[in-house]
Amino acid sequence: MFKNIGIYVREKSVEGIDSSSLDALILSLKKHTSDVFIDETSKYKNNSLAALKHDEFVSTVDLLIVFGGDGTLLRSARKYFEYNIPILGINMGTVGFLTDVKTKDFESIIKDVIDGNCEIEERHLVKADFGKKTAYGLNEIVIHSGGYTQLMRYRLSVNDKVVYEQRSDGLIIATPTGSTAYALSAGGPIIHPSLDVWTILPMLPQSISARPFVISSNDRVTVNLISGPMNQAKICADGQEDENASYDEDIVISKMNSKLRLVHPLNNNFFEACREKLGWSLDISKNNK
């Protein structure tokens, strides 16, 4: 059972989001609990909600409800995952694999969720260590040349065994969560979120035989940067800002010990989400008429 509910709205989306719909959803939430809070550091303001200082917010809240799209949830995860707060995503964006509750269903599911009648799923995060820096993400780590339509050269190893030396625009290391995001657009397979694996995908490789492959997320991946069109390669986690990485430097990819806890309504169905979000047909014969 959840008692203290936190609200998160992506800061950059506050002006663009349908405020009347958001206010209606929060009003619906407050019918079931009066203990609803926002982080004082948030740009979203609502006079009906108590604003807490960040440290007090993360120590008080036992459920975080995120209003927005998958990008909003990713940002909330980066901000709050270390505090082990379960996150429920309400889809006010486009695709919504992570924010899987539709606004029209919010009223019907929120009481059950608050009462603890829900599923909590744990998702691993991935990190990249390079130099004195660490980048981490829920979806993927992307290593790229930084030069538009220009190749970089690198050597990929798994558990200190060389896989190949490759020339491509870059490399994607995607979690199961990320398999329905950027990695999917790059031609990677869809991985069920219950599997403890990663997908490795070269981006527009020079070799036509280079294909995505799947490894255990307990494996240690090392990418040795050899050369590229720019002075430095770029590392990007979950579509956030690029970090610079020097050539002749090793980038070590590994699984983080921390996990993100996602809240779903009971009977949540991953394949139903795939059918809906990706346009899979439930009855192919209907499309042939």
C-alpha positions in Angstrom: 0.0 0.0 0.0 1.3 3.4 -0.9 0.7 6.4 1.3 2.8 9.4 0.2 2.5 10.1 -3.5 5.0 12.2 -5.5 4.3 13.9 -8.8 6.8 14.4 -11.6 6.2 16.3 -14.8 9.1 16.9 -17.2 10.4 20.4 -16.7 10.7 21.3 -20.4 7.2 20.1 -21.1 5.4 22.1 -18.5 4.4 24.8 -21.0 3.4 22.4 -23.7 1.5 19.8 -21.7 -2.3 19.9 -21.5 -2.6 21.6 -18.1 -6.3 21.1 -17.8 -6.0 17.3 -18.3 -3.1 17.2 -15.9 -5.0 19.1 -13.2 -8.0 16.8 -13.7 -5.8 13.7 -13.2 -4.3 15.1 -10.0 -7.8 16.0 -8.8 -8.8 12.4 -9.4 -5.7 11.2 -7.5 -6.6 13.4 -4.5 -10.0 11.7 -4.2 -8.1 8.7 -3.0 -5.3 10.3 -0.9 -4.5 13.8 0.4 -0.8 13.1 0.8 0.4 14.2 -2.7 3.6 16.1 -3.1 5.9 17.7 -5.6 9.7 18.2 -5.5 10.5 21.8 -4.8 13.1 21.6 -7.5 10.4 20.9 -10.1 9.3 23.7 -12.5 5.8 22.3 -12.4 3.7 24.1 -9.8 0.3 23.3 -8.4 -1.2 25.2 -5.5 -3.1 22.1 -4.4 0.1 20.1 -3.9 2.6 20.4 -1.0 6.1 21.3 -2.2 8.9 19.6 -0.3 12.6 20.2 -0.4 14.4 17.6 -2.5 15.9 15.6 0.4 12.5 15.6 2.2 10.7 14.7 -1.0 12.8 11.6 -1.6 12.6 10.4 2.0 8.9 10.9 2.2 7.5 9.7 -1.1 6.9 5.9 -1.5 5.4 6.1 -5.0 6.3 8.5 -7.8 3.7 9.1 -10.5 5.2 10.4 -13.8 3.0 12.3 -16.2 4.4 12.5 -19.7 5.9 10.1 -22.3 8.7 7.6 -22.1 11.3 10.4 -22.3 9.8 12.0 -19.2 10.0 8.7 -17.3 13.6 8.2 -18.3 14.4 11.6 -16.9 12.6 10.9 -13.7 14.4 7.6 -13.4 17.8 9.3 -13.7 16.8 11.7 -11.0 15.2 9.3 -8.5 16.3 5.7 -9.2 19.0 5.7 -6.5 16.3 6.3 -3.9 14.5 3.1 -4.7 11.1 4.8 -5.2 8.6 2.8 -7.4 7.5 4.7 -10.5 4.1 4.6 -12.2 4.0 6.1 -15.7 0.9 7.9 -17.0 1.2 8.3 -20.8 0.7 11.9 -22.0 3.2 11.4 -24.8 3.3 9.3 -27.9 4.5 5.7 -27.8 4.5 4.9 -24.1 6.2 1.5 -23.5 7.2 2.7 -20.0 4.4 5.1 -19.4 1.9 2.4 -20.1 -1.2 3.7 -18.3 -3.5 5.8 -20.5 -5.0 8.9 -19.1 -8.5 7.6 -19.8 -7.8 4.6 -17.6 -6.2 6.6 -14.7 -9.4 6.9 -12.7 -10.2 3.2 -12.9 -6.7 1.9 -11.8 -5.3 4.5 -9.4 -7.2 3.3 -6.3 -6.0 -0.3 -6.9 -2.4 0.9 -7.3 -2.5 3.0 -4.1 -4.0 0.0 -2.3 -1.1 -2.1 -3.5 -3.1 -4.1 -6.0 -0.5 -3.8 -8.7 2.7 -5.3 -10.1 6.2 -4.0 -9.4 8.8 -4.9 -12.0 12.5 -4.3 -11.6 14.6 -3.1 -14.5 18.4 -3.1 -14.6 20.4 0.0 -15.7 23.6 -0.1 -17.8 26.6 2.1 -17.2 29.7 3.1 -19.2 33.0 3.9 -17.4 35.6 5.8 -19.4 38.4 8.0 -18.1 37.1 9.4 -14.8 33.6 9.6 -16.1 30.5 7.4 -15.8 27.4 7.5 -17.9 24.4 5.4 -17.1 21.0 4.7 -18.6 17.9 2.6 -18.5 17.6 2.2 -22.2 21.0 2.2 -23.8 24.6 3.4 -24.1 25.5 4.8 -27.5 29.0 5.3 -28.6 29.3 7.3 -31.8 31.8 9.2 -33.9 30.2 12.6 -33.4 30.6 13.3 -37.1 27.5 13.2 -39.3 27.7 10.3 -41.8 31.3 9.6 -40.8 32.7 6.3 -39.5 34.7 5.6 -36.4 37.0 2.6 -35.8 36.8 0.5 -32.6 37.6 -2.9 -31.2 34.8 -4.7 -29.3 35.5 -7.3 -26.7 33.2 -9.4 -24.4 34.8 -10.8 -21.2 38.3 -9.9 -22.6 37.7 -11.9 -25.8 37.8 -9.9 -29.0 34.5 -10.0 -31.0 35.6 -7.8 -33.9 37.3 -4.6 -35.0 34.7 -2.5 -36.8 34.2 0.6 -38.8 30.7 2.1 -38.3 28.9 5.2 -37.3 28.9 3.8 -33.7 27.7 1.1 -31.4 24.6 0.6 -29.3 24.5 -1.5 -26.2 20.8 -1.8 -25.3 19.0 -3.2 -22.3 15.7 -5.1 -22.8 13.9 -1.9 -21.8 15.8 -0.1 -24.6 15.1 -2.8 -27.1 11.8 -1.0 -28.0 13.5 2.4 -28.2 16.5 3.6 -30.3 17.8 0.1 -30.7 14.6 -1.0 -32.4 14.9 1.9 -34.9 18.5 0.7 -35.6 17.2 -2.8 -36.5 17.7 -4.6 -33.2 15.4 -7.3 -31.9 12.6 -6.8 -29.3 13.7 -8.4 -26.0 11.2 -9.3 -23.3 11.9 -7.2 -20.2 12.1 -10.3 -18.0 15.3 -11.4 -19.7 18.7 -10.5 -18.2 20.5 -9.8 -21.5 21.8 -7.0 -23.7 21.7 -6.4 -27.4 24.8 -5.1 -29.2 24.2 -3.3 -32.5 26.7 -1.7 -34.8 25.3 1.5 -36.3 25.5 1.5 -40.1 28.6 -0.7 -40.2 31.0 -0.8 -43.2 30.8 -4.6 -43.2 27.5 -5.9 -44.4 28.0 -9.1 -42.4 27.9 -7.2 -39.1 24.7 -8.0 -37.3 23.1 -7.4 -33.9 23.8 -10.1 -31.3 22.6 -10.8 -27.7 24.8 -11.4 -24.7 24.2 -11.8 -20.9 24.0 -8.5 -19.1 26.4 -10.1 -16.6 29.1 -10.0 -19.3 31.8 -7.3 -19.3 31.9 -5.4 -22.6 34.9 -3.3 -23.5 35.1 -1.0 -26.5 38.6 0.3 -27.4 38.3 3.5 -29.4 40.9 3.5 -32.2 40.2 6.4 -34.5 37.4 8.7 -35.9 36.6 11.9 -37.8 36.6 14.1 -34.7 39.2 14.7 -32.0 37.0 12.7 -29.6 34.3 10.1 -29.8 30.9 10.7 -28.1 29.1 8.7 -25.4 25.4 9.1 -24.9 23.1 7.4 -22.4 19.3 7.4 -22.9 19.5 10.3 -25.4 21.0 12.7 -22.9 23.8 15.1 -23.6 27.0 13.6 -25.2 30.1 13.1 -23.2 33.5 13.2 -24.8 35.8 10.1 -24.8 39.4 10.1 -26.0 40.6 7.8 -28.7 43.0 5.0 -27.5 40.7 4.9 -24.4 38.7 1.8 -23.2 35.0 2.2 -22.5 33.8 -0.5 -20.1 30.1 -1.3 -20.2 28.6 -3.1 -17.2 25.3 -3.7 -15.4 24.6 -1.4 -12.4 23.7 -2.9 -9.1 20.8 -0.5 -8.7 17.5 -1.3 -10.3 14.5 0.8 -11.3 11.2 -0.3 -9.9 8.3 0.2 -12.3 4.7 -0.1 -11.2 2.1 -1.6 -13.6 -1.6 -2.3 -13.2 -2.5 -5.9 -12.6 -2.5 -8.2 -15.7 -0.1 -5.9 -17.5 0.7 -7.5 -20.9 4.0 -6.7 -22.7 2.8 -8.3 -26.0 -0.4 -6.3 -25.9 1.7 -3.2 -25.6 3.7 -4.3 -28.6 0.6 -4.9 -30.6 -0.8 -1.5 -29.8 2.4 0.6 -29.9 4.0 -1.1 -33.0 0.9 -1.8 -34.9 1.0 -5.6 -34.7 -2.2 -7.2 -35.9 -4.2 -9.4 -33.6 -6.0 -10.9 -36.6 -4.0 -10.7 -39.8 -6.9 -11.9 -41.9 -8.8 -8.7 -41.1 -6.0 -6.6 -42.8 -6.3 -8.7 -45.9 -9.9 -7.9 -46.6 
